Amino acid sequence: MREERRASIGALLERVQGKYRRTVAAALHRRPLEMRNAVPVISFTFDDFPLSAFEVGGEILRQHGVAGTYYVSLGLLDREESVGRICSAAHLQEVLNQGHELGCHTFAHCDAWDTDPQYFRHSILENQRALEGVMPGAKFETMSYPISTTPRPQTKNETGRHFACCRAGSQMANIGVVDLNYMYSFFIERSRARPNVMWDLIEHNRRENGWLIFSTHDISYSPTIYGCVPQLFEQIVERSIASGAKILPVSRALAFVRGSSVPLA
């Protein structure tokens, strides 16, 4: 009984801490933009860039005539990680050849909250240098916050100076005025046993002309806890297209939702 109580208190404290971090991250160092899109937008993103995300997830996107965004940590290339085998340097060019976007995920896959802001900045710059070493002239336009998906305020402020927009988590769509330093996304794996949650969100995004960013990691018939099976991913893609949404990688989606709008003061 005592152990159960300790576990319950620990879980409660973890939830309170998580809520505090999300509240602080969302409130400070905002870079607001009023979206002007007349139709809904949906983006598909993959963190860490496990090989299955490209070979399986990318093939599903290709078959439906759309493209996604692959957030890569070049320090992880060719390694076996908790999300499976990470891509190799050769796959980076293949991603671009197929019309996808490459985004930054820091070089060392740094936790967005627990990492010192100066080291986080260093890892962003190191990732860009590593990309240029593999593909001269290539540049990341957008990034996603690794691991916690919730940045420290200082990290959020500094990171926003380097990218057109930065993607977090929060399990919701972006509606109306958005924060380019803290774009919301929905991680598929957290609701893979409850797909109706995603169907409802796609419909909500359609009604509100929002920008819904789906995120995940591996796409496999035996997915890790961070990924999903191909059948579910394909269902999400098909329902997204059926909703009438423009399906675009993050950088192109940002250009689309900007329209004639300007950042708010």
C-alpha positions as CSV (number, residue, x, y, z in Angstrom):
1,M,0.0,0.0,0.0
2,R,2.8,2.4,0.9
3,E,4.6,1.7,-2.4
4,E,1.4,2.3,-4.3
5,R,1.0,5.6,-2.5
6,R,4.5,6.7,-3.3
7,A,4.0,5.8,-7.0
8,S,0.7,7.7,-7.0
9,I,2.4,10.8,-5.5
10,G,5.3,10.5,-7.9
11,A,3.0,10.4,-10.9
12,L,1.1,13.4,-9.6
13,L,4.3,15.4,-9.1
14,E,5.4,14.4,-12.6
15,R,2.1,15.7,-14.1
16,V,2.3,18.9,-12.1
17,Q,5.9,19.5,-13.3
18,G,5.0,18.7,-16.9
19,K,2.1,21.2,-16.8
20,Y,4.3,23.9,-15.2
21,R,7.0,23.4,-17.9
22,R,4.4,23.5,-20.8
23,T,2.8,26.6,-19.3
24,V,6.1,28.5,-18.9
25,A,7.3,27.4,-22.3
26,A,4.1,28.5,-24.1
27,A,3.9,31.9,-22.3
28,L,7.4,33.3,-22.7
29,H,9.4,34.4,-25.7
30,R,6.5,34.1,-28.1
31,R,6.8,34.9,-31.8
32,P,3.2,35.2,-32.8
33,L,1.8,34.9,-36.3
34,E,-1.8,35.1,-37.4
35,M,-2.5,32.4,-39.9
36,R,-4.4,33.5,-43.0
37,N,-5.0,30.2,-44.8
38,A,-8.5,29.7,-46.3
39,V,-8.3,25.9,-46.2
40,P,-6.9,23.5,-43.5
41,V,-3.3,22.4,-43.5
42,I,-1.8,19.1,-42.2
43,S,1.9,18.2,-42.0
44,F,3.5,14.8,-41.2
45,T,6.8,14.9,-39.3
46,F,9.2,12.2,-38.1
47,D,11.6,12.8,-35.2
48,D,15.1,11.2,-35.0
49,F,14.8,10.0,-38.6
50,P,14.7,6.2,-38.0
51,L,15.1,4.4,-41.3
52,S,11.6,2.9,-41.2
53,A,10.2,6.4,-41.2
54,F,11.6,6.9,-44.7
55,E,11.3,3.4,-46.1
56,V,7.8,2.7,-44.8
57,G,6.3,6.0,-43.8
58,G,7.9,7.9,-46.8
59,E,6.6,5.3,-49.2
60,I,3.0,5.7,-47.9
61,L,3.3,9.5,-48.3
62,R,4.8,9.0,-51.8
63,Q,1.9,6.7,-52.9
64,H,-0.6,9.4,-51.8
65,G,1.3,12.1,-53.7
66,V,2.4,14.1,-50.6
67,A,5.6,14.8,-48.6
68,G,6.7,15.2,-45.0
69,T,9.4,16.6,-42.7
70,Y,12.2,14.5,-41.3
71,Y,13.9,15.9,-38.2
72,V,17.4,14.5,-37.9
73,S,20.2,14.5,-35.4
74,L,23.3,13.9,-37.4
75,G,25.2,12.7,-34.4
76,L,22.9,9.6,-34.4
77,L,23.5,8.6,-38.0
78,D,23.8,4.8,-38.6
79,R,23.2,4.0,-34.9
80,E,20.8,1.6,-33.3
81,E,18.5,3.7,-31.0
82,S,15.3,3.2,-29.1
83,V,13.3,4.0,-32.2
84,G,15.3,1.5,-34.4
85,R,18.1,2.0,-36.9
86,I,18.8,5.6,-37.7
87,C,19.2,6.7,-41.3
88,S,22.6,7.1,-42.9
89,A,24.1,10.2,-44.6
90,A,23.1,8.8,-48.0
91,H,19.4,8.9,-47.0
92,L,19.5,12.7,-46.4
93,Q,19.8,13.5,-50.1
94,E,17.2,10.8,-51.0
95,V,14.7,12.6,-48.7
96,L,15.2,15.8,-50.5
97,N,15.0,14.1,-53.9
98,Q,11.6,12.8,-53.0
99,G,10.3,16.3,-52.1
100,H,10.5,15.9,-48.3
101,E,12.0,18.4,-46.0
102,L,15.0,17.9,-43.7
103,G,14.7,19.6,-40.3
104,C,17.0,20.1,-37.3
105,H,16.8,17.9,-34.2
106,T,20.1,19.1,-32.7
107,F,23.3,17.2,-33.3
108,A,23.4,15.3,-30.0
109,H,19.6,14.8,-29.6
110,C,19.5,17.2,-26.6
111,D,16.6,17.2,-24.2
112,A,14.9,20.6,-24.8
113,W,14.3,21.2,-21.1
114,D,17.1,19.5,-19.3
115,T,20.0,20.7,-21.6
116,D,21.8,23.9,-20.7
117,P,20.6,26.5,-23.2
118,Q,24.1,27.4,-24.4
119,Y,25.0,23.7,-25.1
120,F,21.6,23.3,-26.8
121,R,22.5,26.3,-29.1
122,H,26.0,24.7,-29.7
123,S,24.2,21.4,-30.8
124,I,22.0,23.3,-33.2
125,L,25.0,24.9,-34.9
126,E,26.9,21.7,-34.9
127,N,24.0,19.9,-36.6
128,Q,24.0,22.6,-39.3
129,R,27.7,22.3,-39.9
130,A,27.4,18.5,-40.1
131,L,24.6,18.8,-42.7
132,E,26.8,21.2,-44.8
133,G,29.6,18.7,-44.5
134,V,27.4,16.0,-46.1
135,M,25.4,18.2,-48.4
136,P,27.2,21.5,-49.2
137,G,24.8,24.5,-49.3
138,A,22.0,22.6,-47.5
139,K,20.3,24.4,-44.6
140,F,17.7,23.5,-42.0
141,E,14.7,25.9,-42.1
142,T,12.7,24.4,-39.2
143,M,13.4,22.3,-36.1
144,S,11.7,20.2,-33.5
145,Y,12.5,20.1,-29.8
146,P,13.9,16.6,-28.9
147,I,12.8,14.3,-26.0
148,S,10.7,16.5,-23.7
149,T,9.4,18.6,-26.7
150,T,9.1,21.4,-24.1
151,P,12.0,23.9,-24.2
152,R,13.4,26.0,-21.4
153,P,12.4,29.7,-22.0
154,Q,16.0,30.7,-22.7
155,T,16.3,27.7,-25.1
156,K,13.1,28.7,-26.8
157,N,14.2,32.3,-27.3
158,E,17.6,31.4,-28.7
159,T,16.4,28.6,-30.9
160,G,13.8,30.9,-32.5
161,R,16.6,33.1,-33.8
162,H,17.8,30.3,-36.0
163,F,14.7,28.8,-37.6
164,A,11.5,29.9,-39.4
165,C,9.6,27.9,-36.8
166,C,10.1,25.4,-34.0
167,R,7.9,22.4,-33.4
168,A,7.0,21.2,-29.9
169,G,4.2,18.7,-28.8
170,S,1.1,19.5,-26.8
171,Q,-1.3,17.2,-28.7
172,M,-3.4,19.8,-30.4
173,A,-3.8,21.7,-33.7
174,N,-2.5,25.2,-34.4
175,I,-5.5,27.5,-34.7
176,G,-5.7,31.3,-35.4
177,V,-2.7,33.1,-33.9
178,V,0.3,30.7,-33.4
179,D,3.7,30.9,-31.8
180,L,6.4,30.2,-34.3
181,N,8.8,29.4,-31.5
182,Y,6.4,26.7,-30.1
183,M,4.3,25.2,-32.8
184,Y,1.9,22.5,-31.5
185,S,2.0,18.9,-32.8
186,F,0.2,15.7,-32.1
187,F,2.3,12.5,-31.4
188,I,0.5,9.6,-33.1
189,E,1.9,7.0,-30.7
190,R,0.2,8.5,-27.7
191,S,-3.2,7.7,-29.2
192,R,-2.5,4.7,-31.4
193,A,-4.9,2.6,-29.4
194,R,-7.6,5.3,-29.6
195,P,-7.6,6.5,-33.3
196,N,-10.9,8.2,-32.8
197,V,-9.0,10.9,-31.0
198,M,-7.1,11.6,-34.2
199,W,-10.2,11.4,-36.4
200,D,-11.9,14.0,-34.2
201,L,-8.8,16.3,-34.3
202,I,-8.7,16.1,-38.2
203,E,-12.3,17.1,-38.3
204,H,-11.7,20.0,-35.8
205,N,-8.8,21.1,-37.9
206,R,-11.0,21.1,-41.0
207,R,-13.7,23.2,-39.3
208,E,-11.3,25.7,-37.9
209,N,-9.0,26.0,-41.0
210,G,-6.1,25.1,-38.7
211,W,-2.7,23.7,-39.2
212,L,-2.4,20.2,-37.7
213,I,1.1,18.7,-37.4
214,F,1.3,15.0,-36.8
215,S,4.5,13.6,-35.3
216,T,5.9,10.2,-34.7
217,H,9.1,8.2,-35.0
218,D,9.3,4.7,-36.5
219,I,6.7,3.2,-38.8
220,S,6.9,-0.6,-38.5
221,Y,4.8,-3.8,-38.2
222,S,6.4,-4.2,-34.8
223,P,6.7,-0.5,-33.8
224,T,8.6,0.7,-30.7
225,I,6.6,2.6,-28.1
226,Y,7.6,5.7,-30.0
227,G,6.0,4.7,-33.4
228,C,3.0,3.1,-35.0
229,V,2.1,0.4,-37.5
230,P,1.9,1.2,-41.3
231,Q,-1.9,0.6,-41.4
232,L,-2.6,3.2,-38.8
233,F,-0.3,5.7,-40.5
234,E,-1.9,5.2,-43.9
235,Q,-5.4,5.6,-42.4
236,I,-4.3,9.0,-40.9
237,V,-2.8,10.1,-44.2
238,E,-6.0,9.1,-46.1
239,R,-8.3,10.8,-43.6
240,S,-6.2,13.9,-43.7
241,I,-6.4,14.1,-47.5
242,A,-10.2,13.4,-47.4
243,S,-10.6,16.3,-45.0
244,G,-9.7,18.7,-47.8
245,A,-6.5,19.8,-46.1
246,K,-3.4,20.8,-48.0
247,I,-0.7,18.2,-47.0
248,L,2.7,20.0,-46.9
249,P,6.1,19.7,-45.2
250,V,6.5,22.1,-42.3
251,S,8.5,24.8,-44.1
252,R,6.1,24.9,-47.1
253,A,3.1,24.8,-44.8
254,L,4.4,27.8,-42.9
255,A,4.8,29.7,-46.2
256,F,1.2,28.7,-47.1
257,V,-0.4,29.8,-43.8
258,R,1.5,33.1,-43.8
259,G,-0.3,34.3,-46.9
260,S,-0.1,38.1,-46.7
261,S,0.1,38.0,-42.9
262,V,2.9,39.6,-40.9
263,P,4.2,38.6,-37.4
264,L,2.3,40.4,-34.7
265,A,4.1,42.8,-32.4
